[in-house]
Amino acid sequence: DFVIFTYDPGPKNIAAAGRIFDQRGAVVAEMLPGTVPNTLTWDGRMNGRPATSGVYVYRITGDGKTFTGTIVVAR
């Protein structure tokens, strides 16, 4: 399973970066650039293994801006 985030790079063509955190604030994964331009992906893995069911927080940053939200993994 994958989560794909699409972003607008704006006129400066900014490349965004993203991380996934667990509910305690520990980093679970770094998002990777997707196969399509202006996308970031998370493969649902935590330390190389499938993430356990639960709520995770994403943080995407770029051009001095930060966007956060939640993702639910249900297995």
ABEGO torsion letter per residue (X at the ends): XBBBBBBBAEAAGBBBBBBBBBAAGBBABBBBBBABBGBBBBAGBBGGBBBBBEBBBBBBBEGGBBBBBBBBBBX
